[in-house]
Structures are given as structure tokens and as C-alpha cells.
Amino acid sequence: MSGLTIFVQVGGHWSAPAARYYGESLRLLIQNLECSQGSKASGDVLTANLLLSSFEMLEAHTHEHQRHLDGALTLIRVHGINSQGQKMDRVNFWIYVRHDITIAIENESPLRLHPEKWEMDLDRHIGHLEEDGDIDVLSNRLLWLVARAINLIYAADPPSSSGGLLQNIHGDAADWLERLPVSYQGVKYGQADDLGFSRKYFANPSAGECICIGIGAGQLDF
């Protein structure tokens, strides 16, 4: 998906590839729908659907973007796709989750697919990670924490057990931070400020961003 973030210069103006290739992608999706048969074909349709949604998200959140996400969610529910899916099903699921989180934050609303329906493998996602870590495991568990926090913040009718749910998020966020591999731990440098905070250097810049998000989930309060 990183290739979708590349921008190209056309006629002196910077334009996302989404604007150039959306029409072609839509044509291929329609062609696939007309020829699709069997479960493998439905997986291909879901992949094409999410690629279209990615193009639309980069260019602009249009009505078509919402419709494609609705279609993707329908395919996910009908075929029972979750975080434990095989190969492309699992990849498609996590791509959809990223779209769902983005839209939920923008609209200040709960996710369409509740995290309880994700069927997370807690033994893998909460268990100790190898020293070099599994980036997918780290990232996906962070998405799980963020999604739960979003649903709690933007719940139309906060559940009576929200206090317990909040404590669960705090505990899981602390556990996630504690189990990060050494390569994700920052190294303090310079003098501490008046409040006792020190600067940290991260060999992997994205590690610092992930830790900031994880700490944010761990400090969620009402």
C-alpha cells in the first residue's frame, strides 16, 4: 500500500495517482464482478474494493468511498473474514480496519466493525514478542487498542461498564509498551526539562510514533 502514497507531477501540479487510476480500477472491479465465481473470486473482489477505497481516501473522501467501504464490510461479514483469516483475507481485513479507524476519527463516531468482532488471537498479539519483533503483530495490536478507545470515546450511549472497559484499555496499552522489543525502545539524551522529561532518540522513527499512540491510549480518561 505504500506505493499509493507516491505523488507524481503532472502539468506542473502535484496530483495523487488515485486521481489518474481510479477510473481504470473501477472498470477492473466491474469486470471482476461480472466474471466472479466461488470464494476465491469473492476474495479478489474484496481486494479490488479496498484498493479502490484506498485510491478514494488519498484523493478525497467521496460518496463512492463510503459505498465501497460499505461493500467491503458486507463481504467481510458474509464470508466471516477476521484477523485470523488466511493470507489475502487477513491482509484485506487489516486494510479495512485502517479505513474504518480513519473514517471513525474524522466523523467522531464508533467503528462500523466493532473490535469485539475482530477475533483477535490474544496469545499471539499479547504474548511476548521475539527480540526483533513482528511489525505486523505490533501494528495490528496497536490498531486494536486505538479502535477500542475510539468506540469508548464516541459511543452514542456509553455503557454502564465503561469504567471497566477503560481500565482494560489502560492495562493492555501498558502491556503493549512493556513487551516492545529493544529495537523499539528510545535512548534518552540531553538534559531533562523542568518537569523531568527527557528527549529520546529512536533508531526507527516510526517506533517513536507508535509509542506516542500507545501512551495516548494508555492515558485515555473521561
C-alpha positions in Angstrom: 0.0 0.0 0.0 3.0 2.3 0.4 3.1 2.8 -3.4 -0.3 4.5 -3.2 1.2 7.4 -1.2 3.6 8.3 -4.0 2.8 11.5 -5.7 3.6 12.4 -9.3 3.9 15.8 -11.0 1.5 16.3 -13.9 1.4 19.5 -15.8 3.2 21.5 -13.1 0.7 20.4 -10.4 1.1 17.6 -7.8 -1.6 15.1 -8.2 -2.2 11.7 -6.4 -2.1 8.6 -8.6 -5.6 8.0 -7.2 -7.0 10.7 -9.5 -5.4 9.1 -12.5 -6.1 5.4 -11.9 -9.5 5.5 -10.2 -11.4 5.0 -13.4 -9.3 2.1 -14.6 -9.6 0.5 -11.1 -13.3 0.8 -11.1 -13.5 -0.7 -14.6 -11.5 -3.7 -13.5 -13.7 -4.2 -10.4 -16.8 -4.2 -12.5 -15.2 -6.7 -14.9 -14.3 -8.9 -12.0 -17.8 -8.8 -10.5 -19.2 -9.9 -13.9 -16.9 -12.9 -14.1 -16.6 -13.8 -10.4 -17.5 -17.3 -9.2 -16.6 -19.0 -5.9 -14.9 -17.9 -2.7 -11.5 -17.1 -4.3 -13.3 -14.7 -6.6 -15.0 -13.0 -3.7 -11.6 -12.5 -2.1 -10.3 -10.9 -5.3 -13.4 -8.6 -5.3 -12.7 -7.6 -1.7 -9.1 -6.8 -2.6 -10.2 -4.7 -5.6 -12.8 -3.0 -3.4 -10.3 -2.0 -0.8 -7.8 -0.8 -3.4 -10.5 1.5 -4.8 -11.2 2.7 -1.3 -7.5 3.5 -0.8 -7.4 5.5 -4.0 -10.5 7.4 -2.9 -9.2 8.1 0.5 -6.0 9.6 -0.9 -7.9 11.7 -3.4 -10.9 12.7 -1.4 -13.5 11.1 0.9 -16.4 10.9 -1.5 -19.8 9.2 -1.5 -18.2 6.4 -3.6 -15.6 5.9 -0.9 -18.3 5.3 1.7 -20.2 3.0 -0.7 -17.1 0.9 -1.3 -16.4 0.6 2.4 -20.0 -0.5 2.9 -19.4 -3.1 0.3 -16.2 -4.3 1.8 -17.8 -4.6 5.2 -20.6 -6.7 3.7 -18.1 -9.0 2.1 -16.2 -9.3 5.4 -19.3 -10.2 7.3 -20.8 -12.5 4.7 -17.6 -14.5 4.4 -16.7 -14.4 8.1 -13.3 -12.7 7.5 -11.5 -11.5 10.6 -8.0 -11.1 12.0 -7.4 -14.9 11.9 -8.1 -15.2 8.1 -5.7 -16.8 5.7 -3.3 -14.9 3.5 -5.1 -12.2 1.5 -8.2 -12.4 3.7 -6.1 -11.3 6.7 -4.4 -8.6 4.7 -7.7 -7.3 3.4 -9.1 -7.3 6.9 -6.4 -5.1 8.3 -6.5 -2.8 5.3 -10.3 -2.4 6.0 -9.6 -1.8 9.7 -7.3 1.1 8.8 -10.0 2.7 6.7 -12.6 2.1 9.4 -10.4 3.8 12.0 -9.7 6.8 9.7 -13.4 7.4 9.0 -14.4 6.9 12.6 -11.9 9.6 13.7 -13.0 12.0 11.0 -16.7 11.5 11.8 -16.2 11.3 15.5 -18.2 8.1 15.6 -17.7 4.4 16.6 -16.2 2.0 14.1 -18.6 0.1 11.8 -16.9 -3.2 12.7 -16.7 -3.5 16.5 -13.3 -4.6 17.7 -15.0 -7.5 19.6 -15.8 -8.9 16.1 -12.1 -8.9 15.1 -11.4 -12.3 16.7 -8.0 -11.3 17.9 -5.5 -14.0 18.7 -4.6 -12.7 22.2 -2.0 -15.4 22.7 -0.1 -14.0 19.7 -0.9 -10.4 20.0 -0.4 -10.0 23.7 2.2 -12.7 24.3 5.9 -11.9 24.4 7.4 -10.9 21.1 10.8 -12.0 19.7 13.7 -9.6 20.2 13.5 -8.3 16.6 9.7 -8.1 16.9 7.0 -8.7 14.4 6.0 -5.4 12.9 2.6 -6.7 11.8 1.8 -8.0 15.3 2.9 -4.7 16.9 1.0 -2.6 14.5 -2.2 -4.7 14.5 -2.4 -4.8 18.3 -1.9 -1.0 18.4 -4.8 -0.7 15.9 -6.9 -2.9 18.3 -6.1 -0.6 21.2 -6.9 2.6 19.2 -10.2 1.1 17.9 -11.3 0.2 21.4 -10.5 3.7 22.6 -12.4 5.3 19.7 -15.5 3.2 20.4 -15.4 4.1 24.0 -15.0 7.9 23.3 -17.6 8.2 20.6 -20.2 5.7 21.9 -23.7 7.1 21.4 -24.8 5.6 24.7 -21.7 4.9 26.9 -22.1 1.5 28.6 -22.5 1.3 32.3 -19.3 -0.8 32.4 -17.3 2.0 30.7 -15.0 2.3 33.7 -14.1 -1.3 33.5 -13.5 -1.1 29.7 -11.3 1.9 30.2 -9.2 0.1 32.8 -8.9 -2.8 30.3 -7.6 -0.5 27.6 -5.1 1.1 30.1 -3.8 -2.4 31.1 -3.5 -3.6 27.5 -1.7 -0.4 26.5 0.8 -0.8 29.3 1.3 -4.4 28.4 1.9 -3.5 24.8 4.5 -0.9 25.8 6.2 -3.3 28.2 6.6 -6.0 25.6 8.1 -3.9 22.8 11.4 -5.2 21.5 14.6 -3.4 22.4 14.9 -2.0 18.9 11.7 0.0 19.6 12.9 1.5 22.9 14.2 5.0 22.7 17.5 6.2 24.1 17.4 9.3 26.3 19.8 12.1 25.5 20.4 15.7 26.7 19.2 17.3 30.0 15.8 16.7 31.5 13.5 19.7 31.4 11.9 21.3 34.5 9.2 18.7 34.6 11.7 15.8 34.4 11.0 14.9 30.8 14.0 13.9 28.6 14.4 13.8 24.8 14.6 10.3 23.3 16.3 9.2 20.1 14.6 6.4 18.1 16.6 4.4 15.6 13.4 3.6 13.8 11.3 6.9 13.6 8.0 5.0 13.3 8.8 3.4 16.6 8.5 6.8 18.3 5.2 7.5 16.6 3.8 4.1 17.7 4.9 4.6 21.3 3.2 8.0 21.4 0.0 6.5 20.1 0.3 3.6 22.6 0.9 6.0 25.5 -2.1 8.1 24.4 -4.4 5.0 24.5 -2.9 4.2 28.0 -3.7 7.7 29.3 -7.3 7.8 28.0 -9.6 9.3 30.6 -13.1 10.8 30.8 
